[in-house]
Amino acid sequence: MESSVRNGSTVNLCATDLSKAVDKANLYALFVMLMKRNIPVKFLHLLESMIFVCYSCVKWANIQSDFFSVMYGVRQGLFWHLFYLLIISVISLKHVL
């Protein structure tokens, strides 16, 4: 790119921000895509449980609240980073195949 600019050529760049992919993804459509790629059903059940069955609690000093269901918001942790990569790979494969 630098050599193109030095030679006086125009350089065009297009970028897509997929950072909200987990928030905006149709998770049921993702599961259908995974099923079409013959992902084992046991793995899909595990994935479904990790996505849709989420509980949390609040700990402050030495006091912990009761657990409550988390239905909205962005989940945190390593799993969600891996899940993000899974969504991106499915999106990429969809456009390639």
GUDOTI-141106 format. One record per atom (N, C-alpha, C, O): residue in one letter; x, y, z. Coordinates in pm, whole numbers, padded with zeros to 5 digits, always signed. Layout:
AXYZ;...
! end
This chain:
M+00082-00117+00000;M+00000+00000+00000;M+00087+00125+00000;M+00058+00222-00071;E+00194+00124+00079;E+00281+00242+00086;E+00342+00273-00050;E+00354+00390-00087;S+00381+00169-00123;S+00440+00195-00255;S+00337+00254-00351;S+00372+00337-00436;S+00212+00213-00338;S+00106+00270-00423;S+00088+00418-00394;S+00074+00499-00486;V+00090+00454-00265;V+00075+00594-00227;V+00196+00675-00276;V+00181+00786-00326;R+00315+00619-00260;R+00436+00689-00306;R+00433+00712-00457;R+00483+00813-00505;N+00374+00619-00530;N+00367+00631-00676;N+00250+00718-00722;N+00227+00734-00842;G+00175+00773-00626;G+00066+00863-00661;G-00065+00792-00693;G-00158+00856-00742;S-00074+00663-00666;S-00198+00590-00693;S-00298+00611-00580;S-00261+00636-00465;T-00424+00601-00615;T-00530+00610-00515;T-00545+00474-00449;T-00545+00371-00517;V-00558+00473-00317;V-00577+00350-00241;V-00712+00358-00172;V-00739+00452-00097;N-00798+00259-00197;N-00929+00252-00133;N-00928+00140-00030;N-00867+00036-00052;L-00995+00163+00081;L-00999+00066+00189;L-01142+00050+00235;L-01214+00148+00251;C-01182-00073+00255;C-01316-00102+00307;C-01299-00190+00430;C-01226-00289+00426;A-01366-00156+00539;A-01357-00235+00662;A-01497-00258+00717;A-01587-00175+00700;T-01514-00370+00782;T-01642-00405+00844;T-01618-00432+00991;T-01530-00511+01027;D-01696-00369+01077;D-01685-00390+01221;D-01781-00501+01261;D-01903-00481+01262;L-01726-00617+01295;L-01809-00730+01336;L-01804-00751+01487;L-01836-00859+01536;S-01765-00647+01561;S-01749-00661+01705;S-01882-00685+01776;S-01882-00736+01888;K-01993-00651+01715;K-02125-00673+01776;K-02189-00801+01723;K-02309-00821+01741;A-02112-00886+01660;A-02167-01007+01596;A-02241-01095+01696;A-02346-01150+01663;V-02188-01110+01816;V-02253-01196+01915;V-02385-01136+01958;V-02483-01208+01975;D-02389-01003+01977;D-02513-00938+02022;D-02622-00944+01917;D-02739-00964+01950;K-02586-00928+01792;K-02684-00915+01685;K-02712-01045+01610;K-02805-01051+01529;A-02633-01148+01635;A-02647-01273+01559;A-02779-01342+01591;A-02822-01345+01706;N-02842-01397+01489;N-02958-01481+01508;N-02905-01618+01549;N-02860-01696+01465;L-02909-01646+01678;L-02846-01766+01730;L-02913-01893+01678;L-02847-01996+01661;Y-03043-01887+01655;Y-03112-02005+01602;Y-03066-02034+01459;Y-03052-02150+01421;A-03044-01930+01381;A-02992-01948+01245;A-02850-02005+01251;A-02812-02087+01168;L-02772-01961+01350;L-02638-02015+01368;L-02644-02165+01396;L-02566-02242+01340;F-02738-02207+01483;F-02752-02349+01514;F-02790-02428+01389;F-02741-02539+01369;V-02876-02373+01305;V-02913-02441+01181;V-02791-02458+01092;V-02770-02564+01033;M-02709-02353+01081;M-02587-02361+01000;M-02492-02467+01055;M-02429-02541+00979;L-02480-02474+01187;L-02393-02574+01248;L-02446-02715+01225;L-02369-02808+01202;M-02578-02730+01230;M-02638-02862+01203;M-02611-02905+01060;M-02585-03022+01034;K-02618-02810+00967;K-02592-02842+00826;K-02447-02884+00805;K-02415-02952+00708;R-02357-02843+00897;R-02216-02881+00887;R-02185-03004+00970;R-02069-03035+00998;N-02292-03076+01010;N-02282-03203+01082;N-02207-03194+01215;N-02133-03284+01252;I-02229-03083+01286;I-02173-03070+01420;I-02249-03168+01510;I-02372-03175+01501;P-02181-03243+01596;P-02250-03341+01682;P-02360-03277+01768;P-02343-03167+01821;V-02471-03348+01779;V-02587-03296+01853;V-02552-03271+02000;V-02599-03173+02058;K-02471-03356+02059;K-02433-03336+02200;K-02359-03203+02218;K-02378-03134+02318;F-02273-03169+02122;F-02202-03041+02129;F-02301-02925+02114;F-02288-02824+02182;L-02399-02939+02025;L-02499-02834+02006;L-02582-02814+02132;L-02616-02701+02167;H-02616-02923+02201;H-02690-02912+02327;H-02608-02840+02433;H-02659-02756+02508;L-02479-02873+02439;L-02390-02806+02533;L-02380-02657+02502;L-02388-02573+02591;L-02364-02625+02376;L-02355-02486+02331;L-02484-02411+02364;L-02480-02298+02413;E-02597-02474+02337;E-02727-02413+02366;E-02742-02384+02515;E-02790-02278+02553;S-02701-02479+02597;S-02710-02460+02741;S-02622-02345+02788;S-02662-02266+02873;M-02501-02334+02732;M-02410-02227+02771;M-02459-02090+02727;M-02427-01988+02790;I-02538-02087+02620;I-02586-01959+02568;I-02713-01913+02638;I-02725-01798+02680;F-02809-02005+02650;F-02942-01966+02694;F-02970-01988+02842;F-03067-01934+02895;V-02888-02066+02911;V-02908-02092+03053;V-02793-02026+03128;V-02687-02086+03144;C-02815-01904+03172;C-02708-01828+03235;C-02757-01770+03368;C-02859-01701+03373;Y-02683-01800+03474;Y-02715-01749+03606;Y-02594-01675+03661;Y-02480-01705+03626;S-02621-01578+03746;S-02513-01501+03805;S-02552-01462+03947;S-02666-01479+03988;C-02456-01409+04019;C-02482-01354+04152;C-02389-01235+04171;C-02296-01214+04094;V-02415-01160+04274;V-02333-01043+04305;V-02263-01070+04438;V-02327-01109+04536;K-02133-01049+04440;K-02057-01064+04563;K-01996-00930+04598;K-01930-00866+04516;W-02020-00888+04721;W-01967-00761+04767;W-01909-00785+04906;W-01981-00823+04999;A-01781-00762+04919;A-01707-00796+05043;A-01724-00945+05067;A-01686-01026+04982;N-01781-00984+05181;N-01801-01126+05210;N-01946-01168+05197;N-01985-01275+05245;I-02027-01086+05133;I-02170-01116+05118;I-02198-01150+04973;I-02153-01081+04881;Q-02274-01258+04952;Q-02310-01302+04817;Q-02461-01307+04804;Q-02531-01358+04892;S-02513-01253+04693;S-02657-01255+04669;S-02702-01393+04624;S-02619-01481+04598;D-02832-01412+04615;D-02886-01533+04555;D-02856-01530+04405;D-02835-01423+04348;F-02855-01647+04343;F-02835-01653+04198;F-02961-01608+04127;F-03072-01634+04173;F-02943-01539+04015;F-03056-01491+03934;F-03027-01520+03788;F-02911-01532+03748;S-03132-01531+03710;S-03119-01560+03568;S-03076-01435+03492;S-03129-01326+03514;V-02979-01452+03402;V-02933-01342+03318;V-02990-01366+03178;V-02953-01462+03110;M-03080-01276+03135;M-03145-01296+03006;M-03097-01197+02900;M-03116-01220+02780;Y-03036-01086+02943;Y-02993-00984+02849;Y-02851-00942+02882;Y-02801-00965+02992;G-02787-00880+02784;G-02653-00828+02807;G-02547-00913+02741;G-02575-01024+02695;V-02428-00861+02736;V-02316-00930+02674;V-02247-01015+02779;V-02206-00964+02883;R-02236-01144+02752;R-02168-01235+02843;R-02018-01209+02834;R-01968-01160+02732;Q-01948-01243+02940;Q-01804-01221+02946;Q-01732-01354+02960;Q-01794-01455+02996;G-01605-01356+02934;G-01525-01474+02957;G-01473-01536+02829;G-01509-01494+02719;L-01387-01636+02846;L-01322-01702+02734;L-01422-01765+02638;L-01404-01757+02516;F-01527-01827+02691;F-01625-01893+02605;F-01681-01795+02502;F-01697-01832+02385;W-01710-01675+02542;W-01773-01579+02451;W-01677-01531+02343;W-01720-01499+02233;H-01548-01527+02375;H-01449-01494+02272;H-01443-01606+02168;H-01434-01581+02048;L-01447-01730+02216;L-01446-01845+02124;L-01576-01850+02043;L-01575-01882+01925;F-01687-01817+02109;F-01816-01816+02040;F-01818-01709+01931;F-01873-01731+01823;Y-01758-01595+01959;Y-01745-01489+01860;Y-01669-01541+01736;Y-01709-01517+01623;L-01559-01612+01761;L-01482-01669+01650;L-01563-01771+01572;L-01552-01780+01450;L-01645-01848+01642;L-01732-01945+01575;L-01831-01874+01483;L-01852-01917+01369;I-01892-01767+01531;I-01987-01692+01449;I-01918-01635+01325;I-01971-01644+01215;I-01800-01577+01344;I-01726-01520+01231;I-01690-01628+01131;I-01701-01606+01010;S-01648-01746+01178;S-01612-01853+01084;S-01734-01902+01009;S-01724-01934+00890;V-01849-01911+01075;V-01971-01954+01006;V-02013-01851+00901;V-02053-01886+00791;I-02002-01723+00937;I-02035-01617+00842;I-01941-01624+00722;I-01985-01611+00608;S-01811-01644+00748;S-01713-01652+00639;S-01741-01772+00550;S-01738-01759+00427;L-01769-01887+00609;L-01795-02008+00529;L-01923-01993+00448;L-01933-02043+00336;K-02021-01924+00504;K-02147-01905+00433;K-02123-01830+00301;K-02186-01861+00200;H-02034-01733+00304;H-02009-01653+00184;H-01915-01724+00086;H-01913-01693-00033;V-01837-01820+00137;V-01744-01893+00052;V-01816-02008-00020;V-01794-02032-00138;L-01904-02079+00057;L-01972-02196+00001;L-02089-02161-00086;L-02156-02249-00139;
! end
